[in-house]
């Protein structure tokens, strides 16, 4: 501007001239101090500070940086309702920043997610709920992931939470409806077979279903919600003429396979006729009425004939175990007695 004839500095026209020029050009200053010493300063005035390589605009109160060292700068704004970087017509939507370098995205004045700064990286999302999950697809806004606080992570589908991971337990499943529906599904893509865990609220049962490739359904296992008992309805029709070979421990309900194979026996020796006769004579056959819960079912006869396990253990200790006695031990003793009569 050295080639422009300037009015006398003391003249009123000079002041007006300076204001008009400042409104139309980018003033260049060697430093911030030189900029601040210059007069006049008008709202909307643009300045370039050479020593910090920064383009600035005066907003009427302070100078805001617009470009610094070739990078465009947006004013830091920690308010989600008034983001620093926004769009015409949507001034409450855009991007805002925090003093620690964290960047947030906002829509309609509500924070949508936040990207952490150095030392606290990662994408941070709001908690959300089943109908409005924190992380969701564009086409299905009510399906995705939500964060419930306290380390909990949920999975929601069609606005209903289906799965919940909590800090104090591995996983929780939610039934699709009050009726019997599958809660968890496994499918073998090669043979088309499926396995479903289903809950029936009307009966308080948890059921494991097996579905063949042809669509046939079998209830493989049922866990009662009333007493915790386990049943296998499909096993009812899988009959066999083989001897019973399962033992249930009274201490913890554990399953064990019972076997009579010599492969699992050692120190084998025969039983004497004298010992066998003493055992048979010492047994106390009884007739009794059962107090067991399973024998109280309506229409079931509670009357039985047999032995008391403790009575059997008194004459044959090796046959008594876990509130029960081994029927095979009685049969072995009886066989020896009968053989002596032949």
C-alpha positions in Angstrom: 0.0 0.0 0.0 3.1 2.3 -0.2 1.9 3.7 -3.5 -1.4 5.0 -2.1 -1.5 8.7 -1.1 -2.4 8.8 2.5 -4.2 11.7 4.2 -2.7 13.5 7.1 -2.7 11.2 10.2 -4.4 13.9 12.2 -7.2 14.4 9.7 -10.6 12.9 10.4 -10.6 11.7 6.8 -7.4 9.7 7.6 -9.1 7.8 10.3 -12.1 6.9 8.0 -9.6 5.9 5.2 -7.8 3.6 7.6 -11.0 1.9 8.6 -12.1 1.4 5.1 -8.8 -0.1 4.0 -8.6 -2.4 7.0 -12.1 -3.7 6.1 -11.0 -4.6 2.6 -7.4 -6.0 2.9 -5.4 -8.5 4.9 -3.1 -6.5 7.1 0.4 -8.1 7.7 2.1 -7.8 11.0 5.5 -8.9 12.1 4.2 -10.2 15.4 1.2 -10.3 17.7 2.6 -7.3 19.6 2.7 -5.3 16.3 -0.8 -6.4 15.5 -2.1 -5.3 18.9 -0.4 -1.9 18.6 -2.0 -1.2 15.3 -5.2 0.9 15.1 -8.0 0.8 14.3 -9.4 -2.7 15.0 -12.7 -3.5 13.5 -14.9 -6.6 13.8 -14.3 -8.8 10.7 -10.8 -7.4 10.2 -8.3 -10.0 8.8 -4.7 -10.1 9.8 -1.7 -12.2 9.0 1.0 -12.6 11.8 4.3 -13.4 10.1 6.3 -14.8 13.0 3.7 -17.5 13.9 2.6 -17.9 10.3 -1.1 -17.4 11.2 -4.1 -15.9 9.4 -6.6 -14.4 11.9 -10.0 -12.8 12.0 -11.1 -10.3 14.7 -14.6 -11.2 16.1 -15.0 -7.9 17.9 -13.4 -9.1 21.1 -10.5 -11.4 20.3 -8.5 -12.6 17.3 -9.4 -16.1 16.1 -7.0 -18.2 14.1 -8.3 -19.4 10.7 -5.1 -20.8 9.1 -1.9 -21.7 10.9 1.2 -22.9 9.1 -0.9 -24.0 6.1 -3.6 -25.8 8.2 -7.2 -24.7 8.5 -8.2 -24.0 12.1 -11.7 -24.2 13.6 -12.2 -22.6 17.0 -12.2 -25.1 19.9 -15.7 -25.5 21.3 -16.5 -28.0 24.0 -20.3 -27.5 23.8 -22.1 -30.2 21.8 -25.0 -27.8 21.2 -22.6 -25.3 19.4 -19.9 -27.2 17.6 -16.9 -25.4 16.2 -17.2 -27.0 12.8 -20.7 -27.1 11.6 -23.0 -26.8 8.5 -25.2 -24.1 7.2 -28.8 -24.7 8.3 -27.6 -27.2 10.9 -25.6 -25.2 13.4 -26.1 -27.7 16.2 -24.6 -30.5 14.2 -21.0 -31.0 13.4 -17.6 -31.5 15.2 -16.3 -30.0 18.4 -13.0 -30.3 20.4 -11.9 -30.4 24.0 -8.8 -28.9 25.5 -7.1 -32.3 25.8 -7.3 -32.9 22.0 -10.4 -35.1 22.2 -12.8 -34.7 19.2 -16.5 -35.2 19.5 -19.3 -35.4 16.9 -22.7 -34.0 17.6 -26.1 -34.1 15.9 -29.0 -31.9 16.9 -27.0 -30.6 19.8 -26.5 -34.2 21.3 -23.1 -35.8 21.3 -23.0 -38.9 19.2 -19.5 -40.2 19.8 -16.1 -39.1 20.9 -12.5 -39.9 19.8 -10.0 -39.8 22.6 -6.8 -37.9 22.6 -3.2 -39.2 23.1 -3.0 -41.3 26.3 -6.7 -42.1 26.2 -7.3 -43.3 22.6 -10.2 -45.1 21.2 -13.7 -44.3 20.0 -16.1 -43.5 22.9 -19.8 -43.8 22.4 -22.8 -42.8 24.6 -24.6 -45.5 26.6 -27.7 -45.9 24.4 -30.6 -48.2 25.0 -32.3 -51.1 23.3 -34.3 -48.9 20.9 -31.4 -46.6 20.3 -28.2 -48.6 20.5 -24.8 -46.8 20.7 -23.4 -48.5 17.6 -25.9 -49.4 14.9 -26.4 -49.7 11.2 -27.8 -47.1 8.9 -30.6 -49.2 7.6 -31.5 -50.7 11.0 -31.3 -48.0 13.6 -32.8 -50.1 16.4 -30.3 -53.0 15.9 -26.7 -52.9 17.3 -24.6 -52.6 20.4 -25.2 -50.6 23.6 -23.1 -49.8 26.6 -24.9 -49.8 29.9 -22.1 -48.7 32.2 -20.3 -50.7 34.8 -18.6 -52.8 32.1 -21.9 -54.0 30.6 -22.2 -54.5 26.8 -25.6 -55.3 25.2 -26.7 -56.5 21.8 -30.1 -55.4 20.7 -32.2 -56.5 17.7 -35.3 -54.7 16.4 -35.4 -52.6 19.5 -35.3 -55.5 22.0 -32.1 -56.4 23.9 -31.2 -60.0 23.2 -27.8 -60.4 24.8 -26.0 -58.8 27.7 -22.4 -59.2 28.9 -21.9 -58.0 32.4 -18.7 -57.5 34.5 -19.9 -60.0 37.2 -21.0 -62.8 34.8 -20.1 -64.1 31.4 -23.3 -63.7 29.4 -27.1 -63.2 29.8 -29.6 -64.1 27.2 -33.0 -62.6 26.7 -35.9 -64.6 25.2 -37.5 -63.1 22.1 -41.0 -63.2 23.6 -42.9 -64.7 26.5 -43.7 -67.9 24.5 -41.3 -70.7 23.8 -38.7 -69.3 21.4 -35.1 -70.0 20.7 -32.6 -67.9 22.7 -29.4 -69.3 21.1 -29.0 -71.0 17.8 -26.2 -73.0 16.3 -26.4 -74.1 12.7 -24.1 -76.4 10.7 -23.9 -74.9 7.3 -22.6 -78.1 5.8 -25.4 -80.5 6.7 -28.2 -78.0 7.6 -28.6 -79.3 11.2 -29.5 -76.8 13.9 -29.4 -76.7 17.7 -31.5 -74.3 19.7 -31.7 -73.3 23.3 -35.3 -72.4 23.9 -37.1 -71.0 27.0 -40.7 -71.7 27.8 -41.9 -69.3 30.4 -45.3 -71.1 30.7 -43.5 -74.2 32.0 -40.4 -72.6 33.5 -38.2 -74.8 31.3 -35.0 -74.4 29.4 -34.9 -76.8 26.5 -32.2 -77.9 24.1 -33.7 -78.7 20.6 -32.0 -80.6 17.8 -33.4 -80.1 14.3 -32.4 -82.4 11.4 -31.8 -81.2 7.9 -35.3 -82.5 7.0 -36.9 -80.3 9.7 -37.6 -83.0 12.3 -37.3 -81.6 15.8 -36.2 -83.5 18.9 -36.1 -82.2 22.5 -32.7 -83.4 23.6 -32.6 -81.9 27.1 -35.0 -80.1 29.4 -33.8 -78.2 32.5 -36.6 -77.4 35.0 -36.8 -73.9 36.3 -38.7 -75.2 39.4 -36.3 -77.7 40.8 -33.3 -77.6 38.4 -33.8 -81.2 37.4 -32.5 -82.4 34.0 -34.5 -84.6 31.6 -33.9 -86.0 28.2 -37.3 -86.7 26.5 -35.8 -88.0 23.3 -34.0 -90.8 25.3 -37.4 -92.3 26.3 -37.7 -94.0 22.9 -34.0 -95.0 22.7 -34.5 -98.3 24.5 -32.0 -101.1 24.9 -31.8 -104.6 26.5 -28.4 -103.8 28.0 -27.9 -103.4 31.8 -28.1 -100.0 33.4 -24.7 -98.3 33.3 -25.1 -94.8 34.7 -24.5 -93.7 38.3 -25.5 -90.3 39.8 -23.5 -89.0 42.7 -25.7 -87.8 45.6 -23.0 -85.3 46.6 -23.1 -83.1 43.5 -25.4 -84.8 41.0 -22.5 -85.8 38.8 -22.9 -88.4 36.1 -20.6 -91.5 36.0 -20.6 -94.5 33.7 -21.0 -97.8 35.6 -19.2 -100.8 34.3 -18.6 -104.5 35.2 -15.7 -105.1 32.8 -12.7 -107.0 34.1 -10.6 -104.3 32.5 -11.4 -102.1 35.5 -10.9 -104.7 38.2 -7.8 -105.8 40.2 -7.1 -108.1 43.1 -9.8 -110.5 41.9 -10.6 -113.6 44.0 -13.7 -115.8 44.5 -16.2 -115.6 47.4 -16.6 -118.5 49.7 -19.9 -120.4 50.1 -19.8 -119.6 53.8 -19.4 -115.9 53.3 -22.1 -115.9 50.6 -24.6 -117.8 52.9 -23.9 -115.4 55.8 -24.6 -112.4 53.5 -27.9 -113.9 52.2 -29.1 -114.8 55.7 -28.2 -111.3 57.0 -30.2 -109.4 54.3 -33.6 -107.9 55.4 -36.1 -107.8 52.6 -38.7 -105.2 53.3 -42.0 -103.8 52.0 -42.1 -99.9 52.3 -43.8 -96.7 51.1 -41.4 -94.2 49.4 -41.0 -90.6 50.7 -38.9 -89.5 47.7 -40.3 -86.5 45.8 -40.4 -88.2 42.4 -42.6 -90.9 43.9 -45.2 -88.4 45.0 -46.4 -87.8 41.5 -50.1 -88.1 41.1 -51.2 -91.6 40.0 -47.9 -93.2 40.9 -47.9 -96.1 43.4 -45.5 -95.3 46.3 -45.3 -98.9 47.6 -42.2 -100.9 47.0 -40.4 -104.1 47.9 -36.6 -104.2 48.3 -33.8 -103.6 50.8 -32.6 -100.7 52.9 -29.1 -99.6 51.7 -27.9 -99.3 55.3 -29.1 -102.9 56.0 -27.2 -104.2 53.0 -24.1 -102.3 54.1 -24.3 -103.9 57.6 -23.7 -107.4 56.2 -21.8 -106.4 53.0 -20.0 -103.1 53.5 -18.4 -103.2 50.1 -21.8 -103.1 48.4 -22.9 -99.8 50.2 -22.0 -96.4 48.7 -23.6 -93.0 48.4 -27.0 -93.8 50.0 -27.4 -96.9 47.7 -26.3 -100.5 47.4 -25.0 -102.5 44.5 -27.6 -105.0 43.4 -24.9 -107.0 41.6 -23.3 -107.8 45.0 -26.5 -109.4 46.2 -26.8 -111.4 43.0 -23.2 -112.6 43.3 -23.7 -113.8 46.8 -27.0 -115.5 45.9 -25.4 -117.1 42.9 -22.7 -118.7 45.1 -25.4 -120.0 47.5 -27.4 -121.5 44.7 -24.3 -123.1 43.1 -23.7 -124.9 46.5 -27.1 -126.5 46.2 -26.4 -128.0 42.8 
